[in-house]
Structures are given as structure tokens and as C-alpha cells.
Amino acid sequence: MAFWGNKQEGENPQEPGQAPAGSLEDGYNEIVKAKGRTPGIDLAIRLSDLILEHAVRERASDVHIESQGANLRVRFRVDGILQDMLSSPKNADIPLTQRIRVLAGFDPEPPTSFRNEEGRFQKMLAGRPIQVRVSSFPTVNGEKLVLRVLDRQQLGLDLDQVGMDQDALTIIKKLIRNPYGIFLITGSTGGGKTTSLDARLKNINTPMINIITLEDPVEYRLEGINQAQINAKTGFTWSEGLRTILRQDPDVIMVGEIRDYDTAEISLRAALTGHLLFTTIHTINAPSIIERLFEMGVPPFLIGSSMLGAMSQRLVRKVCPKCAQPAAAPSEPVVNEFIKNMDPEEGRLVKDLILSPGANYKVEKGCTECRNTGYLGRTGIFELMLMNEDIRKHILDHAPTDVIKRAAIKGGKMRTLLMDGIMKARAGTTTLSEIIRVTATMV
């Protein structure tokens, strides 16, 4: 077992801080050529390090290592899109999956009967520590491993850097300094919610306030903040953890996710009794958070009394600055077709945004800099809904989501995800096609 552990010398194919040269496929072929002259375990160590070094260089958030028949397939998720990086014949003499399993704290060989396996390890790559979270899954072709790459250098964004426009940023900075109340964030998995929440906590973190978080799992350690991790096996559940936090004299509480009535009810009551609380919830947009809380059984008066506001967010790819080309605005008939199923007021605002003069629309092309995708990096699009008397009245009336959304747009001046995305496309940060891809389910 010790043989599989981290080697202290000669483990990396490159010196620390040096990016791996060539493609991952080239590197794999070089390792295969050394077969017979070098022990298989050493080759597995070199290959696993090479994959992770390429992942960090390519800014990958996840690495998929899969058996596809006789082939080994490695894919990276870069800017939210999976890309093939390696597809070559499997080599039984290079025990790659066993190497990663042991790093993650698993037994070298997969269990004969399925059980959930999750682990993590840390590696020094490119001269800095990289956390890697590992999940194992049995498929008919063999074991599939997914590695979540947690790079603190990619995380450490300030609130000014997440992509909010100046108006929304000013509102958020004021809102997160409220003495009490609850603010909810919604978005898809991998939509930047953790980064967004951490940026808010960093912005208000001072020695004068006690910030406590409840997370599952704790992905990044934040200096000066008390972080706790859910452990259902020991009875430390969301609701039990939240009850414990309330006895820890907190000023600000961050709950990783509201999943059930107990957590929701305790969170909202805590927000009424002098605590500022941030949390996430899974819904399609900001107004639908209200209906989700209704479904959990939370009373309308508790929602209306404790809620400061809600934000929905998604990540969109930024157009590559090296190869992007100017694009004309879509024609009016095309826009009319696009908005025909929208609420009339929302459709009118979207049409005006798209067709107003002065836009700097871009279209993707593709070059070596962006691996011929036309995009490089990501930014956020946001939908900020602030509580007001009109929305509160609709909540007390148990109004449906479309009524609350209409009130938020008209009375609260809420800009939807689509509208915020169009503004970023008009500025040339991204493309209209990318905005439509990400917001398609909301149109």
C-alpha cells in the first residue's frame, strides 16, 4: 500500500511550476514507450500527474477518466464544456485507475458490489497545492472516475470580479451588510454559486463578526471563517448543524443548500431573530424560489418577513479576444419570432435590448489560443430580485411564480438572466448564441 503513496522525488515529469509540453496524447505515448524499462507503478504515477498538470494548464474544472471498450478515454470540462483530450488503447501494464484510487483513499481494486466511493487528495502542481475530489462509478465497460479539480487560484475572486454590473454590485454590497434577513442564490450545478457566496463572505469578513458556514462538502478553506462539514453518518445533518450553529453566537451564517422543510424553516426563523443568512436552493430562476419554499411547506408570512431578496446565476463562456469577429444585430423578424412565447412586457424589454443601436456584438471563430472553440474563460450572468411590498403582498396571497416574476420585472426593475446576458453580448463579452444556449430553458 505504501508503494502507491506520494513519491517525494522524481514523481513529476516536469519540474515544479513548469507546464507540461505538447498534448496529453503525446505525453501518454511517451509514457507507453517506456513500458518494459520502467515499473508499471512508476508509469501510472507519471501518467496521473501528467493528466492533472494538463488539467490545471487547461483550466479544467473536472477530469473524466473512462473505459470505452478497449480504449482509455480522458475528457476535461473546460468553461463548462467537455472536451476529448485522450483516446488511446488501454494498457494493462499502467495501472492508472488503481493509482488514483489509492491517492483518494480507496482500496486499489474497485469493490465487487457497488458502493458509493468519494475521496480527495492534494498535489503540488505548477508550484501550488491543488485539491482533487474523486468520485468512482461502475459502468458496464469498467470503472469511471471523475476528478473535481479545486484550484484556489481560480477561486479567489473578489465580489467585483464575478461579473455583476455596477448597479447590481452596489445593491449587493449594501444588502450583505444588513444586520439580519435571508438572501438566497439559485443556479445549476457548476454555475458558480460557491464562488459567488465565498466572494460575499470575503467582502464582509472582519474580526468584529462571527461567520459560520455549514457545507457539504467544504471545498475551499476560507481564512477567518468557521466552516463545518455535514456528516450524516454521525448525525451531523443540515438541520442539526444549523441548530448547533445558532448556539455559537453567529452574526452571519452560510448554509450550503436548503433541501427540506426543517432546514428551510430553521434558516428563515434564524433570519428573523437577528442573523444574516446566505444559502442556495435549486430552482430555475429567482422568482421560482418562492414557489419552491411553498412546496417545502414554509408559511408565506415567514418567507415575506425574513427574505431580503434572491439571485439566480449562470456561467457563460467569454468570447475569445484573439479571434472574435464583429457581428450584426439580428433582424427584427428574427427577434419577434424569438420573443413570441414570452410575457408581453418581458418580450418588449428583451426586443428593445437586442435591437437598440450601439451594440458591439461579436461572433466566435476559433484559434489555437482557445483550442478552436471561439471562447476563452467564463463570466456570470445574474438575475437579482429584491423584496418589496408588492412582491411581499403576492407571497402572502400565495401567488404563482409568473405573477411574482412579472411584479419583480415591472415594480422591482429586475433584469432577468436573459436580459443580463444580452447586455453582456451587447458589450462584446460573449455572444448572443452563447446566451441563448445557457438560458434556453427560460425562454
C-alpha positions in Angstrom: 0.0 0.0 0.0 2.9 2.4 0.9 4.2 1.7 -2.6 1.2 3.6 -4.1 1.7 6.7 -1.9 3.1 10.1 -3.0 6.7 9.8 -4.0 9.0 12.5 -2.7 11.4 12.6 -5.6 11.2 12.2 -9.3 7.4 11.9 -9.3 6.6 14.7 -11.7 7.5 14.5 -15.4 8.3 18.3 -15.3 10.0 20.4 -12.7 7.6 22.2 -10.3 5.9 25.2 -12.0 6.8 24.0 -15.5 3.8 23.4 -17.8 3.6 20.0 -19.5 4.8 20.2 -23.1 2.8 19.0 -26.0 -0.6 17.4 -26.0 -1.8 14.9 -23.4 -1.9 12.2 -26.1 1.8 12.9 -26.9 2.7 12.6 -23.3 0.7 9.3 -22.9 2.5 7.8 -26.0 5.9 8.7 -24.5 5.0 7.0 -21.2 3.8 3.9 -23.1 7.2 3.8 -24.9 8.9 3.5 -21.5 6.9 0.3 -20.7 9.2 -2.6 -20.0 12.1 -0.4 -18.9 10.2 1.3 -16.1 8.0 -0.4 -13.4 4.3 0.0 -14.2 3.5 1.8 -10.9 6.1 4.5 -11.8 4.4 4.9 -15.2 1.0 5.2 -13.5 2.4 7.9 -11.2 3.8 9.8 -14.2 0.5 9.4 -16.2 -1.8 10.6 -13.3 0.5 13.6 -12.7 0.6 14.4 -16.4 -3.2 14.3 -16.6 -3.6 16.7 -13.6 -0.9 19.0 -14.9 -2.7 19.3 -18.2 -6.0 19.8 -16.4 -4.6 22.8 -14.4 -3.0 24.2 -17.6 -6.2 24.0 -19.5 -8.3 25.4 -16.5 -10.3 22.2 -16.3 -12.9 22.0 -13.5 -13.4 18.3 -13.9 -11.4 15.3 -15.4 -13.3 12.3 -16.6 -11.3 9.0 -16.9 -13.3 6.4 -18.7 -13.0 2.9 -20.1 -14.5 2.8 -23.6 -14.2 -0.8 -24.7 -10.5 -1.4 -25.4 -9.7 2.3 -25.1 -8.8 4.7 -22.3 -10.7 8.0 -22.7 -9.8 11.2 -20.8 -12.0 14.3 -21.1 -11.7 17.7 -19.5 -14.6 20.0 -18.7 -13.3 23.5 -19.7 -15.5 26.5 -19.4 -18.5 24.2 -18.8 -18.0 22.1 -21.9 -16.5 18.6 -22.0 -13.6 18.2 -24.5 -11.8 15.0 -25.5 -8.1 15.1 -24.5 -7.0 11.5 -24.9 -8.4 8.3 -26.6 -5.9 5.5 -26.9 -5.8 1.8 -26.4 -5.8 0.8 -22.7 -2.6 -0.6 -21.3 -2.9 -3.2 -18.5 0.7 -2.6 -17.5 0.0 1.0 -16.5 -2.5 0.8 -13.5 -3.8 4.4 -13.8 -7.2 3.9 -12.0 -5.6 2.0 -9.2 -3.1 4.8 -8.6 -5.8 7.4 -8.4 -8.0 5.2 -6.2 -5.2 4.9 -3.6 -4.5 8.6 -3.7 -8.2 9.2 -3.0 -8.1 6.8 0.0 -9.9 3.9 -1.7 -8.7 0.3 -1.9 -6.6 -0.2 -5.1 -9.2 -2.5 -6.7 -12.9 -1.5 -7.1 -15.4 -3.3 -4.7 -17.1 -6.4 -6.2 -20.5 -4.9 -5.2 -21.4 -1.3 -5.8 -20.9 1.2 -3.0 -20.6 5.0 -3.1 -16.9 6.0 -3.1 -15.8 9.6 -2.7 -12.4 10.8 -1.6 -9.9 13.6 -2.0 -6.2 14.3 -2.2 -3.8 17.2 -2.6 -1.0 17.5 -5.1 1.7 20.2 -5.7 1.2 21.2 -9.4 2.5 24.3 -11.2 4.2 25.2 -7.9 0.9 25.4 -5.9 -1.3 23.0 -3.9 -4.3 21.7 -5.9 -7.1 19.9 -4.2 -8.7 17.0 -6.1 -12.0 15.4 -5.2 -12.6 11.9 -6.6 -15.8 10.1 -7.4 -15.9 6.5 -8.6 -18.8 4.9 -10.6 -19.1 1.4 -12.0 -20.1 1.1 -15.7 -20.6 -1.9 -18.0 -17.2 -1.0 -19.6 -15.4 -0.7 -16.3 -14.8 1.9 -13.6 -15.3 5.6 -14.4 -13.5 8.2 -12.3 -14.4 11.9 -12.1 -11.9 14.2 -10.6 -13.0 17.7 -9.5 -10.0 20.0 -9.7 -10.2 22.6 -6.9 -7.7 25.3 -7.6 -7.6 28.1 -5.1 -6.1 30.4 -7.7 -9.2 30.0 -9.8 -11.5 30.5 -6.7 -10.1 33.6 -5.1 -12.4 36.1 -6.8 -13.5 39.3 -5.1 -17.1 40.4 -5.4 -16.1 43.0 -8.1 -14.7 40.2 -10.3 -17.7 37.8 -10.5 -19.3 39.6 -13.5 -22.1 41.7 -11.9 -22.7 45.2 -13.4 -22.1 48.2 -11.3 -25.8 48.7 -10.3 -26.2 45.1 -9.1 -22.8 45.2 -7.3 -23.8 48.4 -5.4 -27.1 46.8 -4.3 -25.4 43.5 -3.2 -22.7 45.3 -1.2 -25.3 47.2 0.7 -27.6 44.1 1.1 -24.9 41.9 2.6 -24.3 44.4 5.3 -27.9 44.1 6.6 -28.0 43.1 10.3 -30.5 40.3 9.6 -32.5 38.6 6.9 -32.0 35.7 4.4 -30.6 36.0 0.9 -31.0 33.0 -1.4 -28.9 32.1 -4.5 -30.1 29.6 -7.1 -28.4 28.2 -10.2 -27.4 25.0 -11.9 -24.6 22.7 -10.6 -21.3 24.2 -11.6 -22.9 27.6 -12.1 -20.6 29.5 -9.7 -22.8 29.6 -6.6 -19.9 28.6 -4.3 -17.6 31.2 -5.8 -20.3 33.8 -5.5 -21.1 33.0 -1.9 -17.4 32.9 -0.9 -16.9 36.3 -2.5 -19.7 37.8 -0.4 -18.3 36.3 2.8 -14.8 37.6 1.9 -16.3 41.1 1.4 -17.8 41.3 4.9 -15.3 39.2 6.8 -13.8 41.2 9.7 -12.7 40.3 13.2 -15.8 42.1 14.5 -18.3 39.5 13.2 -18.6 35.7 13.7 -19.2 34.0 10.3 -20.1 30.3 10.4 -20.7 28.1 7.4 -22.4 24.7 7.0 -21.3 22.9 3.8 -21.3 19.5 2.1 -18.5 19.2 1.3 -16.2 22.1 2.4 -14.4 22.6 -0.9 -12.2 25.6 -0.1 -10.9 26.8 3.3 -11.6 30.5 3.9 -9.3 32.3 6.4 -11.0 33.8 9.4 -14.3 31.9 8.8 -15.6 29.0 10.8 -16.5 26.2 8.4 -18.3 23.0 9.3 -19.0 19.9 7.1 -22.1 17.8 7.1 -21.7 14.2 8.1 -24.9 12.3 8.0 -23.2 9.1 9.3 -22.5 10.8 12.7 -25.9 12.5 12.8 -24.5 16.0 11.9 -27.2 16.7 9.3 -28.2 20.1 7.8 -30.9 20.7 10.4 -28.9 19.5 13.4 -25.8 21.5 12.2 -28.0 24.6 11.9 -29.4 24.2 15.3 -25.9 23.9 16.7 -24.7 27.0 14.8 -27.4 29.0 16.5 -25.8 28.3 19.8 -22.4 29.5 18.6 -23.3 33.2 18.8 -23.2 33.8 15.0 -23.6 37.1 13.2 -23.6 35.7 9.7 -24.5 32.1 8.7 -23.9 30.4 5.3 -25.9 27.2 4.7 -24.6 25.3 1.7 -28.1 24.3 0.5 -31.7 24.3 1.6 -33.1 20.8 0.7 -36.1 20.2 3.1 -38.7 21.8 5.3 -36.6 21.6 8.5 -33.6 23.4 7.1 -35.7 26.0 5.4 -37.8 26.7 8.5 -34.9 26.9 10.9 -33.0 29.2 8.4 -35.9 31.6 7.8 -36.6 31.8 11.6 -32.9 32.4 12.3 -33.1 35.3 9.7 -36.0 36.8 11.7 -34.1 36.7 15.0 -31.1 38.8 14.3 -28.9 36.7 12.0 -27.8 37.4 8.4 -28.1 34.2 6.4 -26.9 33.2 2.9 -27.9 30.0 1.3 -28.6 28.2 -2.0 -31.6 26.4 -3.4 -32.2 24.6 -6.7 -34.8 26.3 -8.9 -34.8 27.6 -12.5 -34.8 31.4 -11.7 -35.0 33.8 -8.8 -38.8 34.3 -8.6 -39.4 30.5 -8.5 -37.5 30.3 -5.2 -40.8 31.4 -3.6 -42.8 28.6 -5.0 -40.1 26.1 -4.1 -40.3 27.2 -0.4 -44.1 26.9 -0.6 -43.7 23.3 -1.8 -41.5 22.6 1.2 -44.3 23.8 3.4 -42.8 27.1 4.6 -45.6 29.5 5.6 -45.9 32.6 3.4 -45.7 35.0 6.3 -42.2 33.6 7.2 -40.9 34.0 3.6 -42.3 37.5 3.3 -40.9 38.6 6.7 -37.4 37.2 6.5 -36.4 37.4 2.9 -34.2 40.2 1.7 -34.0 39.0 -1.9 -32.8 36.3 -4.2 -30.4 35.9 -7.1 -30.2 33.4 -9.9 -27.0 33.0 -11.8 -25.4 31.0 -14.6 -21.9 31.0 -16.1 -21.4 31.9 -19.8 -18.3 31.5 -21.9 -16.5 34.7 -22.8 -15.7 35.1 -26.5 -12.0 34.7 -27.3 -10.4 38.1 -27.6 -7.8 36.8 -30.1 -10.2 35.6 -32.8 -13.7 37.1 -32.1 -15.2 38.9 -35.1 -17.8 41.7 -35.2 -21.4 40.6 -35.8 -24.5 42.4 -36.9 -27.6 42.5 -34.7 -30.3 40.0 -35.6 -33.2 41.3 -37.7 -36.5 42.4 -36.2 -38.4 39.4 -37.7 -35.9 37.0 -36.1 -36.3 38.8 -32.7 -40.1 38.8 -33.0 -40.0 35.0 -33.5 -37.7 34.6 -30.5 -39.9 36.5 -28.1 -43.3 35.3 -29.3 -43.9 33.0 -26.3 -42.7 35.4 -23.7 -44.8 37.5 -21.3 -45.6 40.7 -23.4 -43.8 43.1 -21.0 -40.7 40.9 -20.8 -40.7 40.3 -24.5 -40.9 44.1 -25.2 -37.9 44.7 -22.9 -35.9 41.9 -24.5 -36.6 43.2 -28.0 -35.6 46.7 -27.1 -32.3 45.4 -25.5 -31.4 43.3 -28.6 -32.2 45.9 -31.3 -31.2 49.2 -29.6 -28.3 50.8 -31.5 -24.8 51.0 -30.2 -24.3 47.3 -29.6 -20.8 45.7 -30.0 -22.0 42.1 -30.9 -19.3 39.5 -31.6 -19.3 36.0 -33.1 -16.9 33.2 -32.2 -14.4 31.9 -34.8 -11.7 29.7 -33.2 -7.9 29.8 -32.9 -5.1 27.9 -31.2 -5.4 30.2 -28.2 -9.0 28.9 -27.5 -8.5 25.4 -28.8 -10.7 26.3 -31.8 -13.8 26.7 -29.6 -14.1 30.5 -30.1 -14.4 31.0 -26.3 -11.9 31.6 -23.5 -12.9 31.8 -19.8 -16.3 32.4 -18.3 -18.2 35.2 -16.6 -21.5 35.3 -14.7 -25.0 36.4 -15.7 -27.3 37.4 -12.9 -31.0 37.9 -12.1 -31.4 39.9 -8.9 -34.8 40.1 -7.3 -35.2 42.4 -4.3 -38.1 42.0 -1.8 -40.5 44.9 -1.9 -44.1 45.5 -0.7 -45.7 44.4 -4.0 -43.8 41.1 -4.1 -44.4 40.6 -0.3 -48.2 41.0 -0.9 -48.1 38.4 -3.8 -46.2 36.0 -1.4 -48.9 36.4 1.3 -51.5 35.7 -1.4 -49.6 32.5 -2.4 -49.3 33.8 -5.9 -47.7 31.6 -8.6 -44.2 32.2 -10.0 -45.3 34.0 -13.2 -47.1 36.7 -11.1 -44.2 37.2 -8.8 -41.8 37.4 -11.8 -44.0 40.0 -13.5 -44.1 42.1 -10.4 -40.3 41.8 -9.9 -39.7 43.0 -13.5 -42.2 45.8 -13.5 -42.1 47.1 -9.9 -38.7 45.9 -8.8 -36.8 46.6 -12.1 -35.5 43.1 -12.1 -33.3 42.2 -15.1 -33.8 38.5 -16.0 -30.9 36.2 -16.7 -31.6 36.5 -20.4 -31.6 40.3 -20.2 -28.4 40.5 -18.3 -26.9 38.1 -20.8 -28.0 40.3 -23.7 -26.3 43.2 -22.0 -23.0 41.2 -21.9 -23.4 40.2 -25.5 -24.0 43.9 -26.5 -20.8 44.8 -24.7 -18.9 42.1 -26.7 -18.0 40.0 -23.7 -19.9 36.9 -25.0 -22.1 36.1 -28.0 -25.9 36.0 -28.4 -25.7 32.3 -29.3 -24.0 31.5 -26.1 -26.6 33.4 -24.0 -29.4 31.6 -25.8 -27.6 28.2 -25.2 -27.4 28.9 -21.5 -30.8 30.4 -20.9 -32.8 28.3 -23.4 -35.0 26.6 -20.8 -36.1 30.1 -19.6 -37.3 31.5 -22.9 
